[in-house]
Amino acid sequence: MVELVEEGKVRWIGVSNFDCDLLDSCEAIRHVNSVQPPLSLIDPGARDEVIPWCRQHGTGVIVYSPMASGILTGAFDAARAAALPPNDWRSTAPQFNEPALTRNLQIARAVGDMAQRLGTTPSALAVAWTLSLPGVTAAIVGARRPDQVDDWVGAPDLRLAQSDLAELEALISPVRTESPVPEGASA
């Protein structure tokens, strides 16, 4: 990638799904201009290490999957998870299966309730939360149908009060403090 920049073929270097150790290795060779980590209320991990690293190094952060691949849209439930076709990657993903699914759907319901109170959609609230975090430059937001864009297009204009952010933090703090139990071990 450095050679491509030096040859003038690309302007900036960006990476995806890199942890801080990989970012340090890259930064020792050449500045990393952009990092693309997953970030959502279901998967908030990037804000604890990767995003602070990026802030410290002047690196842009373009998060992806702010609606947790559909869980936070308000249109997902246990029946829909059970009906996912085998060729849908979510059918085997841990966050769409038990035991995580129940917790994730509880978070989604709370986001839906909060969104209704704020006069917005769950999708817009989920995206707005990611954009509210210091160090996040932008969010990659997907849709399978054009009408789904209407659910989150207003997210950049949604300003969350400190009390809203604290409420969201309370929802996800158990997610942040849980430590995975190694396979074969008892909890």
C-alpha positions as MATLAB code, in Angstrom:
seq = 'MVELVEEGKVRWIGVSNFDCDLLDSCEAIRHVNSVQPPLSLIDPGARDEVIPWCRQHGTGVIVYSPMASGILTGAFDAARAAALPPNDWRSTAPQFNEPALTRNLQIARAVGDMAQRLGTTPSALAVAWTLSLPGVTAAIVGARRPDQVDDWVGAPDLRLAQSDLAELEALISPVRTESPVPEGASA';
ca = [
       0.000    0.000    0.000;
       2.876    2.341    0.769;
       4.282    1.767   -2.714;
       0.901    2.649   -4.242;
       0.895    5.950   -2.342;
       4.505    6.690   -3.300;
       3.699    5.957   -6.960;
       0.766    8.359   -6.797;
      -1.769    5.626   -7.572;
      -3.671    6.148   -4.329;
      -3.787    9.066   -1.916;
      -4.422    7.411    1.411;
      -4.103    4.094    3.171;
      -7.121    2.554    4.839;
      -7.569   -0.721    6.657;
     -10.512   -2.704    7.958;
     -10.898   -4.841   11.076;
      -7.406   -4.069   12.385;
      -6.721   -4.133   16.118;
      -4.312   -1.747   17.822;
      -1.318   -4.082   17.477;
      -1.803   -4.262   13.703;
      -2.351   -0.507   13.534;
       0.891    0.083   15.457;
       2.745   -2.187   13.012;
       1.317   -0.306   10.037;
       1.912    3.114   11.570;
       5.587    2.231   12.032;
       5.819    1.928    8.239;
       3.488    4.731    7.145;
       0.563    6.658    8.581;
      -2.777    4.845    8.437;
      -5.285    7.406    7.165;
      -8.485    5.504    7.789;
      -9.698    2.555    9.823;
     -12.960    0.708    9.305;
     -14.110   -1.205   12.415;
     -17.543   -2.628   13.174;
     -19.411   -0.490   15.708;
     -22.932   -0.733   17.044;
     -24.832   -0.833   20.302;
     -24.578   -4.626   19.956;
     -20.833   -4.574   19.192;
     -19.390   -1.442   20.848;
     -15.859   -2.803   21.301;
     -14.094   -0.535   18.792;
     -14.749    2.517   20.924;
     -12.676    1.157   23.782;
      -9.377    0.679   21.949;
      -9.391    1.210   18.178;
     -11.196    4.566   18.120;
      -9.029    6.060   20.902;
      -5.940    4.820   19.014;
      -7.218    6.567   15.896;
      -7.874    9.805   17.777;
      -4.353    9.721   19.166;
      -2.840    9.135   15.712;
      -5.032   11.467   13.648;
      -6.625    8.569   11.790;
     -10.139    8.734   10.394;
     -12.719    6.184   11.535;
     -15.451    4.986    9.213;
     -17.505    2.486   11.192;
     -19.624   -0.198    9.614;
     -22.690   -2.157   10.679;
     -24.120    0.507   13.022;
     -27.508   -1.259   12.914;
     -25.869   -4.587   13.816;
     -26.799   -6.213   10.506;
     -30.482   -5.578   11.099;
     -30.918   -6.342   14.797;
     -31.288   -2.667   15.731;
     -33.735   -1.706   12.971;
     -36.852   -2.591   14.916;
     -37.787   -5.137   12.251;
     -35.962   -8.101   13.744;
     -37.217  -10.640   16.265;
     -36.535  -14.213   17.367;
     -38.902  -15.652   14.749;
     -37.075  -13.830   11.976;
     -33.727  -15.061   13.320;
     -35.017  -18.638   13.363;
     -36.258  -18.283    9.783;
     -32.983  -17.028    8.320;
     -32.039  -19.223    5.351;
     -28.887  -21.338    5.714;
     -27.100  -19.276    3.052;
     -27.565  -16.076    5.121;
     -24.373  -15.632    7.156;
     -26.464  -14.392   10.087;
     -28.002  -17.858   10.492;
     -24.775  -19.058   12.117;
     -23.465  -15.775   13.558;
     -23.315  -15.739   17.373;
     -25.185  -12.428   17.725;
     -28.187  -13.923   15.870;
     -28.277  -17.093   17.970;
     -28.668  -17.904   21.632;
     -27.519  -16.976   24.147;
     -26.619  -13.600   22.607;
     -29.836  -13.206   20.599;
     -32.057  -12.676   23.641;
     -29.765   -9.984   25.043;
     -29.436   -8.324   21.627;
     -33.204   -8.255   21.110;
     -33.614   -6.696   24.577;
     -31.213   -3.947   23.551;
     -33.096   -3.534   20.268;
     -36.445   -3.201   22.078;
     -35.014   -0.571   24.401;
     -33.574    1.308   21.407;
     -36.994    1.126   19.754;
     -38.707    2.515   22.867;
     -36.169    5.321   23.128;
     -36.454    6.122   19.410;
     -40.237    6.400   19.726;
     -39.835    8.770   22.686;
     -37.381   10.886   20.661;
     -39.613   10.911   17.582;
     -37.193    9.023   15.382;
     -36.611    5.483   14.137;
     -34.524    2.776   15.822;
     -32.239    2.744   12.768;
     -31.615    6.488   12.934;
     -30.954    6.299   16.671;
     -28.491    3.424   16.242;
     -26.585    5.282   13.525;
     -26.720    8.600   15.419;
     -25.163    6.922   18.460;
     -22.153    5.817   16.411;
     -21.794    9.295   14.920;
     -21.955   10.875   18.385;
     -18.797    9.137   19.537;
     -15.680   11.315   19.527;
     -13.323   10.129   16.815;
     -15.936    8.623   14.497;
     -15.701   10.291   11.092;
     -18.571    8.533    9.319;
     -20.707    5.409    9.295;
     -21.302    2.989    6.455;
     -25.009    2.257    6.479;
     -26.562   -0.350    4.253;
     -30.012   -1.116    2.978;
     -31.414   -4.000    0.999;
     -34.322   -1.943   -0.340;
     -34.567    1.756   -1.220;
     -37.367    2.358    1.308;
     -35.052    1.321    4.154;
     -32.956    4.428    3.548;
     -35.823    6.540    4.906;
     -35.356    4.870    8.305;
     -31.816    6.146    8.862;
     -31.205    9.030    6.478;
     -31.883   11.577    9.244;
     -29.296   10.102   11.610;
     -26.601   12.756   10.990;
     -29.023   15.476   12.078;
     -30.175   13.662   15.219;
     -28.521   15.287   18.218;
     -28.509   13.113   21.308;
     -28.580   14.787   24.710;
     -26.172   13.640   27.401;
     -29.106   11.932   29.128;
     -29.855    9.999   25.908;
     -26.233    8.921   25.616;
     -26.204    7.868   29.276;
     -29.364    5.809   28.709;
     -27.752    4.066   25.744;
     -24.585    3.500   27.746;
     -26.629    1.838   30.485;
     -28.111   -0.501   27.879;
     -24.761   -1.663   26.600;
     -22.602   -1.579   29.719;
     -23.384   -5.241   30.503;
     -22.231   -6.069   26.951;
     -18.922   -4.329   27.589;
     -18.246   -6.013   30.915;
     -19.173   -9.570   29.953;
     -16.195  -11.819   29.497;
     -16.663  -14.772   27.174;
     -16.575  -18.196   28.772;
     -14.071  -20.416   26.940;
     -15.629  -23.360   25.130;
     -15.859  -26.354   27.423;
     -15.648  -24.225   30.577;
     -18.564  -23.678   32.905;
     -19.860  -20.257   33.804;
];
